[in-house]
Amino acid sequence: MPAEPPKGAAPGKGAAKKCPICGKPANEASKPFCSERCRDVDLNRWLSGSYVVPGRPEADEDAD
């Protein structure tokens, strides 16, 4: 007998994705978030500088 998929998961698609902000199941209309509120929280974190994508260290132009 095959194992049942996790609760809330679509058959044959594995586990349901969780909202990266609160951990609730993602809503189709707001993917990958569960709601517009969590989507707005994430956008605010990007715009306020809470999230940062690391880059290469800047070279010191004065070091001759």
OpenMM code with the backbone's topology and positions (N, CA, C; nanometers):
from openmm import Vec3, app, unit

residues = "MET PRO ALA GLU PRO PRO LYS GLY ALA ALA PRO GLY LYS GLY ALA ALA LYS LYS CYS PRO ILE CYS GLY LYS PRO ALA ASN GLU ALA SER LYS PRO PHE CYS SER GLU ARG CYS ARG ASP VAL ASP LEU ASN ARG TRP LEU SER GLY SER TYR VAL VAL PRO GLY ARG PRO GLU ALA ASP GLU ASP ALA ASP".split()
positions = [
    Vec3(0.0847, -0.1179, 0.0000),
    Vec3(0.0000, 0.0000, 0.0000),
    Vec3(0.0896, 0.1247, 0.0000),
    Vec3(0.0716, 0.2195, -0.0956),
    Vec3(0.1565, 0.3391, -0.1022),
    Vec3(0.1278, 0.4347, 0.0134),
    Vec3(0.2308, 0.5098, 0.0502),
    Vec3(0.2157, 0.6066, 0.1588),
    Vec3(0.1283, 0.7225, 0.1122),
    Vec3(0.0523, 0.7780, 0.2056),
    Vec3(-0.0324, 0.8923, 0.1728),
    Vec3(0.0517, 1.0190, 0.1646),
    Vec3(0.0169, 1.1113, 0.0719),
    Vec3(0.0911, 1.2382, 0.0650),
    Vec3(0.0659, 1.3201, 0.1908),
    Vec3(0.1554, 1.4113, 0.2243),
    Vec3(0.1343, 1.4956, 0.3424),
    Vec3(0.0036, 1.5725, 0.3319),
    Vec3(-0.0552, 1.6013, 0.4466),
    Vec3(-0.1820, 1.6724, 0.4501),
    Vec3(-0.1674, 1.8076, 0.3801),
    Vec3(-0.2581, 1.8402, 0.2887),
    Vec3(-0.2556, 1.9665, 0.2161),
    Vec3(-0.1731, 1.9619, 0.0883),
    Vec3(-0.1062, 1.8497, 0.0613),
    Vec3(-0.0223, 1.8397, -0.0585),
    Vec3(-0.1059, 1.7908, -0.1753),
    Vec3(-0.0744, 1.8398, -0.2916),
    Vec3(-0.1409, 1.7931, -0.4119),
    Vec3(-0.0896, 1.6530, -0.4432),
    Vec3(-0.1771, 1.5620, -0.4864),
    Vec3(-0.1317, 1.4269, -0.5163),
    Vec3(-0.0233, 1.4275, -0.6232),
    Vec3(0.0852, 1.3563, -0.5974),
    Vec3(0.1922, 1.3443, -0.6938),
    Vec3(0.2861, 1.4633, -0.6996),
    Vec3(0.2669, 1.5623, -0.6156),
    Vec3(0.3507, 1.6822, -0.6193),
    Vec3(0.4367, 1.6961, -0.4942),
    Vec3(0.4381, 1.5998, -0.4041),
    Vec3(0.5197, 1.6088, -0.2843),
    Vec3(0.4557, 1.6995, -0.1811),
    Vec3(0.5356, 1.7448, -0.0864),
    Vec3(0.4855, 1.8269, 0.0224),
    Vec3(0.4467, 1.9665, -0.0263),
    Vec3(0.3458, 2.0236, 0.0370),
    Vec3(0.3027, 2.1598, 0.0039),
    Vec3(0.4107, 2.2572, 0.0482),
    Vec3(0.4320, 2.3613, -0.0318),
    Vec3(0.5301, 2.4639, 0.0024),
    Vec3(0.4762, 2.5460, 0.1186),
    Vec3(0.5682, 2.5913, 0.2036),
    Vec3(0.5284, 2.6719, 0.3178),
    Vec3(0.5696, 2.8162, 0.2963),
    Vec3(0.4931, 2.9063, 0.3538),
    Vec3(0.5210, 3.0493, 0.3470),
    Vec3(0.6552, 3.0760, 0.4150),
    Vec3(0.7477, 3.1475, 0.3478),
    Vec3(0.8777, 3.1737, 0.4084),
    Vec3(0.8712, 3.2717, 0.5256),
    Vec3(0.7610, 3.3424, 0.5436),
    Vec3(0.7474, 3.4381, 0.6527),
    Vec3(0.6902, 3.3727, 0.7782),
    Vec3(0.5780, 3.3022, 0.7642),
    Vec3(0.5114, 3.2478, 0.8834),
    Vec3(0.5050, 3.0952, 0.8882),
    Vec3(0.5321, 3.0274, 0.7780),
    Vec3(0.5340, 2.8813, 0.7773),
    Vec3(0.4008, 2.8151, 0.7454),
    Vec3(0.2956, 2.8941, 0.7236),
    Vec3(0.1666, 2.8361, 0.6861),
    Vec3(0.1737, 2.7892, 0.5411),
    Vec3(0.0821, 2.7022, 0.4981),
    Vec3(0.0816, 2.6591, 0.3572),
    Vec3(0.0629, 2.7777, 0.2629),
    Vec3(0.1333, 2.7749, 0.1517),
    Vec3(0.1260, 2.8834, 0.0532),
    Vec3(-0.0105, 2.8877, -0.0128),
    Vec3(-0.0548, 3.0067, -0.0452),
    Vec3(-0.1808, 3.0303, -0.1138),
    Vec3(-0.1501, 3.0465, -0.2622),
    Vec3(-0.2278, 2.9859, -0.3477),
    Vec3(-0.2042, 2.9920, -0.4927),
    Vec3(-0.1975, 3.1354, -0.5436),
    Vec3(-0.2824, 3.2236, -0.4929),
    Vec3(-0.2870, 3.3617, -0.5395),
    Vec3(-0.1688, 3.4449, -0.4909),
    Vec3(-0.1024, 3.4019, -0.3836),
    Vec3(0.0062, 3.4809, -0.3245),
    Vec3(0.1388, 3.4071, -0.3221),
    Vec3(0.1521, 3.3003, -0.3994),
    Vec3(0.2726, 3.2181, -0.3960),
    Vec3(0.3988, 3.3008, -0.4033),
    Vec3(0.5014, 3.2706, -0.3279),
    Vec3(0.5166, 3.1562, -0.2373),
    Vec3(0.4679, 3.1853, -0.0969),
    Vec3(0.3901, 3.2928, -0.0794),
    Vec3(0.3426, 3.3326, 0.0525),
    Vec3(0.2019, 3.2809, 0.0771),
    Vec3(0.1585, 3.2886, 0.2039),
    Vec3(0.0243, 3.2409, 0.2381),
    Vec3(-0.0804, 3.3498, 0.2216),
    Vec3(-0.0370, 3.4765, 0.2219),
    Vec3(-0.1323, 3.5871, 0.2134),
    Vec3(-0.0638, 3.7121, 0.1602),
    Vec3(-0.1449, 3.8120, 0.1288),
    Vec3(-0.0913, 3.9403, 0.0848),
    Vec3(-0.0126, 4.0066, 0.1978),
    Vec3(-0.0547, 3.9827, 0.3234),
    Vec3(0.0161, 4.0407, 0.4367),
    Vec3(0.1598, 3.9913, 0.4411),
    Vec3(0.1798, 3.8604, 0.4300),
    Vec3(0.3158, 3.8051, 0.4326),
    Vec3(0.3953, 3.8513, 0.3109),
    Vec3(0.3299, 3.8655, 0.1972),
    Vec3(0.3971, 3.9175, 0.0775),
    Vec3(0.4454, 4.0603, 0.1028),
    Vec3(0.3619, 4.1431, 0.1681),
    Vec3(0.3996, 4.2808, 0.1988),
    Vec3(0.5105, 4.2871, 0.3031),
    Vec3(0.5083, 4.1975, 0.4016),
    Vec3(0.6150, 4.1920, 0.5019),
    Vec3(0.7475, 4.1637, 0.4327),
    Vec3(0.7494, 4.0700, 0.3401),
    Vec3(0.8710, 4.0358, 0.2677),
    Vec3(0.9201, 4.1539, 0.1835),
    Vec3(0.8296, 4.2210, 0.1134),
    Vec3(0.8673, 4.3368, 0.0329),
    Vec3(0.9260, 4.4464, 0.1214),
    Vec3(0.8643, 4.4711, 0.2368),
    Vec3(0.9150, 4.5726, 0.3288),
    Vec3(1.0558, 4.5379, 0.3776),
    Vec3(1.0812, 4.4107, 0.4023),
    Vec3(1.2150, 4.3698, 0.4465),
    Vec3(1.3191, 4.3969, 0.3382),
    Vec3(1.2844, 4.3739, 0.2128),
    Vec3(1.3772, 4.4037, 0.1029),
    Vec3(1.3995, 4.5537, 0.0917),
    Vec3(1.2913, 4.6313, 0.0958),
    Vec3(1.3021, 4.7749, 0.0763),
    Vec3(1.3715, 4.8462, 0.1920),
    Vec3(1.3599, 4.7917, 0.3131),
    Vec3(1.4223, 4.8551, 0.4296),
    Vec3(1.5672, 4.8125, 0.4489),
    Vec3(1.6144, 4.7157, 0.3706),
    Vec3(1.7527, 4.6715, 0.3816),
    Vec3(1.7739, 4.5577, 0.4798),
    Vec3(1.6663, 4.4974, 0.5306),
    Vec3(1.6807, 4.3834, 0.6211),
    Vec3(1.7392, 4.2623, 0.5491),
    Vec3(1.7044, 4.2473, 0.4224),
    Vec3(1.7609, 4.1410, 0.3403),
    Vec3(1.8722, 4.2026, 0.2562),
    Vec3(1.9830, 4.1336, 0.2456),
    Vec3(2.0946, 4.1822, 0.1657),
    Vec3(2.1512, 4.0661, 0.0861),
    Vec3(2.1723, 4.0869, -0.0427),
    Vec3(2.2360, 3.9870, -0.1263),
    Vec3(2.3866, 4.0157, -0.1212),
    Vec3(2.4664, 3.9217, -0.0717),
    Vec3(2.6097, 3.9481, -0.0599),
    Vec3(2.6750, 3.9618, -0.1968),
    Vec3(2.7712, 4.0481, -0.2033),
    Vec3(2.8453, 4.0692, -0.3268),
    Vec3(2.9941, 4.0614, -0.2986),
    Vec3(3.0719, 4.0920, -0.3993),
    Vec3(3.2168, 4.0928, -0.3816),
    Vec3(3.2576, 4.2126, -0.2976),
    Vec3(3.3618, 4.1978, -0.2169),
    Vec3(3.4093, 4.3136, -0.1407),
    Vec3(3.4600, 4.4218, -0.2356),
    Vec3(3.4318, 4.5445, -0.2020),
    Vec3(3.4776, 4.6559, -0.2854),
    Vec3(3.6249, 4.6777, -0.2660),
    Vec3(3.6951, 4.7055, -0.3753),
    Vec3(3.8387, 4.7336, -0.3685),
    Vec3(3.8572, 4.8750, -0.3177),
    Vec3(3.9547, 4.8932, -0.2313),
    Vec3(3.9850, 5.0248, -0.1785),
    Vec3(4.0661, 5.1016, -0.2815),
    Vec3(4.0057, 5.2048, -0.3423),
    Vec3(4.0720, 5.2797, -0.4490),
    Vec3(4.1869, 5.3658, -0.3975),
    Vec3(4.1882, 5.3978, -0.2677),
    Vec3(4.2938, 5.4810, -0.2119),
    Vec3(4.4198, 5.4022, -0.1757),
    Vec3(4.4134, 5.2719, -0.1835),
    Vec3(4.5296, 5.1871, -0.1474),
    Vec3(4.6235, 5.1770, -0.2664),
    Vec3(4.7119, 5.2736, -0.2821),
    Vec3(4.8086, 5.2727, -0.3924),
    Vec3(4.9420, 5.2216, -0.3469),
] * unit.nanometer
topology = app.Topology()
chain = topology.addChain("A")
for resn in residues:
    res = topology.addResidue(resn, chain)
    for name in ("N", "CA", "C"):
        topology.addAtom(name, app.Element.getBySymbol(name[0]), res)
